[in-house]
Each structure stands twice: as structure tokens, then as C-alpha cells.
Amino acid sequence: MSLYIPEHYKNLLGSAEQTEKAIKAVKDMFQLNLSAQLALLRVTAPMMVLSGTGINDDLNGVERPVRFPVKSMGERKAEVVHSLAKWKRLKLAELGIVPGRGIYTDMNALRPDEDLDNIHSIYVDQWDWEKVIREEDRNLDFLKKTVRRIYEAVKVTENKLYVEFPQLVPELPEEIIFIHAEELRRLYPGLTPKERENAIVKEHKAVFVIGIGCKLEDGTVHDGRAADYDDWSTPNSDGFLGLNGDILLWNSVLGNAFEISSMGIRVDAAALRRQLAERGQEDKAGLYFHHRLLEGSLPYTIGGGIGQSRLCMFLLRKAHIGEIQSSIWPEPMRQACQAAGIYLV
């Protein structure tokens, strides 16, 4: 457990009722803005998938899913999703979605291996989205264009929220900047990856870090990323590796870089083989999802997840994600938060 109590923290919305109204306003506005920016259709998503299919996401490759037997299926094991990166790609193929259009959904997940703190919870809620693209769209320019559209959806939401709740003064800059993880390492060679993020985002307020998961020149990776959804190994037009990344915003309440989205152009068959080999996971090639991708029956896509509680927390200037969502927390954390005027729902 880790907890940061901001000095002189104040709940700008006052009552719990106002907070609930503002949460609904953010969620209603943002999903409409996102859908309009990226041409997305809302679809219904599963909370669980069958084990052994390769459909569930490995995230950093070490998190354990919540598993349970299904009585009516001969005790076959199912597991609560971590996210829906691979399921969405299968769904796009099933629906026959054409390039330039996509889907989004409300994704609810359980991640019991999370280290609980101000921004990490066992319960995860996010807008999971995925869009069909052409093979020639698998490039850095297309990735940046998509990031700018998502950032615009966030900015529009922030500005509309200000009209309804004038105490929530907009903070986001006009533009988001782009930097590769290797450029960031060279810029701040003596800092850890998280310290590098804090330094660059404190200066620019909105940053997209490219190449999350690829091996940097010193043999390290900026942060973990599974081998079978984001493409972090394809050379890009800037001379580095990767067609993926994270959207980071400066959180003025917590005083640090704040990730609201992990996203990217997804692996094609060549990138999947390359990344599975690099991670020593070639045995996954026979799983249902991976086999479908390698045989060429899935579309090229770009996609990601945008944290719902994370975005609400940022836009409503909250100090703890538990002020937005109802989850479970260690009792010492609850007591410390209450003493500081941070009320966990």
C-alpha cells in the first residue's frame, strides 16, 4: 500500500452529490466526444472470457487473472478480463467493420495484483476502443493523428465541464507533444523511467511517450507491455522502434505525471512473431486469437483503453481514485484519507 496526501487538499466540488453529478457529466460528455472524433460504435462487452484461448490480455505479463470454474460447461475455467485489446479485434472481424470506423465499450475488470495507491485500484473501468485501419496506416503519423483526436476529446470535455462547474478551471495546454522513450532516456539519463515522465510532463503538461515496451539502447524498457497486442517493435519514421505509447497529463493535485491511456497500432503477423520470440512466448502462437491473427483473418487495427475513473479523477481534481469509484481499500488507507478530507466512496 502506498498513499500520498496532498498538502492543503480541498474537494472543489464540495458535496458527494455534486461529485456524483460531475462524474456522470464527464462520462456522458467524453464518450460522445470520443465516438465523434474516432467514428466509433458503442458495443456490449464481456466481463469474462474462457481461459486458454489467448483472448484475455497479459498486460505486463505477470498479473494473475481472477479464475473460476463454470458448472454448466463441465467445470471449464473462465477468467475475469484484464482488458479487451484482443477481444475487440475479434469483434471487429465478426462485425465486418470497414477501415476508418471502430467500436468502443465500457470495460470493467479486476486486477487483484495491483499495488493499491492514489491511482491504482483492484477494480478497473475504462473505455476500451478499437478501430479498423488499412495496412498503409500502420505508421507513426497515423498514430499521432489519432492521439491528437483523443486529446481533443479530453480538452472539449474539460471545457464543457467548466461551464457546468466553474470551480474546475481548465488546465490542459493547447497541444500534446510527442517523444520516444529512447529520446526521453537520453534527455534524462540519470533518472528512472517514472522520474523521466514526471520531468517531461511537468514541463509540457501533456505528453505522449512512444515505444512503451521496446528495448532501449541501454537494454532496458521504459515500461512493460505484453507481446501480443501493441506493436512496440516495428521501426518507425523517427528512427526508433514502436507504434504505440501512453498519454500522460500533468496532475496538479498529485504533482506528477498521470497516465490516462495506453494505446497503439496493434501487431500484424510479422510483429506478433517477432515480439513473441523476443519474450520467449512462441508457444502462444497456437492459441485461438494468435492463430487467427497469424493466418490473416483479423483486420489491421489501432486501439487502446482510456481510464474512466482516471479521467474523472483528473478532470474533477481529486486526490484519490476512490473518490470516484467504489472499490475496496486497506483500512489504514481509508482512515488516513478520511483524516485528510479525502472521502472514499
N, C-alpha and C positions, 0 to 999 in steps of 0.2 A: 504494500500500500504506500502511495506517495500522495501528498496533498500540499498544495500551495495556497496560502491565504493572502490575497492582495491587500495591501495596506489601504485603509480607509475605503473598503469596498462598499458600494451603495447600489441597491437594487433600483435602477432607474424607472422601472415600471410600477414600483410601489407594491400593489396587492397581488395575491396569487391569481385573482380573477383577471386583472389586466395582463398578467403574464400569459395566461391561457388564451386570451383573445389575440395577443400578439403572436403566439406560436401558430395559431390557426391562420392568421393573416400571412405569415411568412410561407407556410406550406402551401396555402391556396395560390398565392401570387407566384411563388418561384416555379412550381411545376408547370403552370401555364406559360411563364416566360421561357422556361427551358424547352418545352414542347414546341413553342413557336420558333425559337432560334434554331433548333436542330431537326424540325419536321418529324416529331416523334408521336407515336400512337401509344396510349396507355393500355397495358395488358395486365392480366392477373397472373401472379407468380406463385410458385410453390414455397412452402416453409421447410419442406424436407424432400430429400431425394434418396433413391436406393443406393446403398453402399456398393462399391466395386464397379461402378460404371464410369468413374472418372469425371462425372458431371460436377460434383462439388469442387469448390476452389481450395487450393492448398495455402493461399495467402503467402506467408513467408516459408512455408514448407514444414513447419514444426507444430502448428496449432492442432489440437485434438478436437475433432467434431463430437457433438453430442449424439451418441448412437443408441438405438433401441430396436427390439425385435417387433415384427408385425405379425400378430396372431393369425390373421386371415390369409397371410401369404407364407404359411409354413415356417414362421419364425424368421423369415428373411430379414436381414438388418437394413434399417434405414437410418439416415442421419440428418440432423438439422443443418441447413445451409450455412456456410460462412459468407458467401456472396453468390451472385448468379452470373458471373462472367461467361462461363461455358454454357449454361442453360439458355441464356439469351441468344447465343449464336445458333443453337439448335432450334430455338423458337423462330428466329428469323427465316431459317431454311424451311421450316414447317409452314409458315405463313406465306412464303414466296415473296417477301418484301423486296422491292426493287432498289437499286443504288440511289442514294440521296434521301432515303427515308429510313425510319427505325422505330424502336419501341422503348418505352420506359415503364418502370413498375415500382411499387412500394415494396422494398425488400426488408424483411425482418429476420434477424439472425441471432444466434447465441454463440459467443466466443468465450468459453469458460477459462481459457488460458491467458486472457488479458490481464495485465498488471493494472489494477484499478487506481485511477488518479483523477485529476480535474477533467480530463477529456476522454478517458477510456472507461468503458462500461462493458459488462458481460452482454448486455442487450445492445444490438446494433440495428439502427434503422437508417436506410438510405434510399435515395432514388437511384436505382440501377438502370442504366440506359445502354443501348447498343444500336448502331446504325450501319446499314449495308453501304459499302463503298466499292469503287472499281479498283482493279489491281493497280492502275496507274495513280490512284490516290494514296498509295502506301508510301508517303514521303513526309518530310519534316514540314514543308509549307502547309500541307493539308492538316497536319496535327496542330500547328499553331493557329490556323484559321478556326479550327473547332474550339480550341481553348479560349480564343478571344470571344467567341459566341457565348460560351458558358459564362465567362467573366461578365459579359454584358448583361446576361440574365440575372446574375448576382447584383450588379450595380442598379439595374432597374428596380429590383426588389427592395434594395436598401433605400432608394429614393422614394418609392411609393410608401414604404413603411414610415418614413419621416413625415409624410403628410398626415398619417393617422396617429402617429405617436411622436410629436415634435421633440421630445426629450432624447430621442435616438438620432443624434446628429450624424449624417453620413461621414465616413472616414476613408472610403476607398479612393485610390488615385484614378485618374482618367484611363491609364493604360496598365496592362500587366506586362512585365518584362520576362524574357526567356534566357536561361543559362543552363549549360550542360553540367552534369555532376562533376565531370573532369575539369571543366573551367573553374568550377566552384572550389575544387580541391587545390588547384594551382593558385587561386586567389587567396585562399586562407589555408596554407599548408600545415600550419601548426594547430589547427582546430579539428575537433571531431565533426562528423557529418551534421549532427544536430546543432552544434555551435556555428558551423558554416551557414546553415539555414537561418539561424537567428540573426547572424551578421548581415546577410544579404537582404533578408526580408525587412529587417528594421530600417534599412536604408531606403528600399524601394516600395515597401508596403504590400505589394502584390507581385508574386514571382512564380513562374513555372519552371521547375527543375526537371531537365530532360535526362533520360538514361538511367532511371531507377532500376537497379538490378544488374546492370552491365559491369564487367570487370574494369576498374580504372587502371591507370598506368602503374600505380604502386601495388597492384594486385588485390586491392580491397574493392568492396562495392559500397555505394553510398547508402543503400538500404536494401533489404531483401525484397525479392519479387519472385513468385512462382514461375516455373519454366513454360507453362502451357497456356497462358492467355496473353499478357502483354508481350510485344516484340521489343526486347531490350538488347538484341544482338545484331540487328541489321545496320550496316554503315549508313549514316545519313549525310545530307548535303553540307553539313558544317564540319565534316571530317571526324566525327565521333561515332559511337555506337548508340543505337536506340531510337525508337519511335514512340516512346511513352514518357510518362512523368507524373509529377504531383503538383497540384495547385496549392500554393501557400499564401496566406494572408497574415498581416501583422495584427496580432491580438493585443489591443491596447490595455485590456483588463489584466491579462496574464503576463504581458510584457514578453511575448515570444512568438516565433513563427507557428502558424496554426494551419494544419493541413485540412482542407475541406474536400479534396477529391484526389483519388488515384485513378489514372486513366491512360489510354493509349491505343494506338493502332495494334490490332491483335496479330498473333503469329500466323504466318502462312505455313505451308507444309515444310519448306526449307528451314524456316526459323524454328519451327517446333522440333524438328530433328536435331538441329544444332544446339538448341537450349536444353533439350533432354539429355543429350550427350554430355554437355558441359556440367550438368548437375548429377550425372550418373544415374539417370532415371529412364533409360531406354526401355525398361520393362513396361512403362506406361503406354507405349505405342499400341499395344493390343487392346486397351480399354475402349469402350464404346465411343466416347467423344473423340478421343485421339485417332482412332481408326477412321471415323467419319471425316475428320479433317485431312488426314494423310491421303485418303482416297479421292479427295477433291469434291466431296458432296456438301460442303459447308461454304457459305459466302465469305468474301473478304469483309471485315468489319473494323469499326473503331468503337470503343465503348469505355465505360467506367462506372464508378459509384460516387455519389455526392451525399455526404452525411446529412441526414435531415436534422437530427439533434445538434450536430456540429454547426450547421449553418444557422440554425435558430440561436444557438449559444453565442455565435459571433455577432449576429445582427442585433440581438437583444442585449448585448454587453453583459452577459452572465459569466460568473466565475467558475461554475461547475456544471458539467453536463447533466447532473442530477437535478438541476433546477428546471430542466426541460423535459426529461423523460423519467418514467417510473421504473426503477431497477432495484437491485439490492446492493447494499454497501456495508463495509465493516462498521461496527458500532462506534469505534473511536473516530472514524471519519465523520459519521453523522453528528456526533457530539461537537467536534471541532468546527464543523460547518455551521451548526446552529449557533454556537457561541460567537461566530464572526458575522452573523446575519445572512448566511447563505442557507436558504431553506430548500432541502432536497424533497422533491415530491414523492 
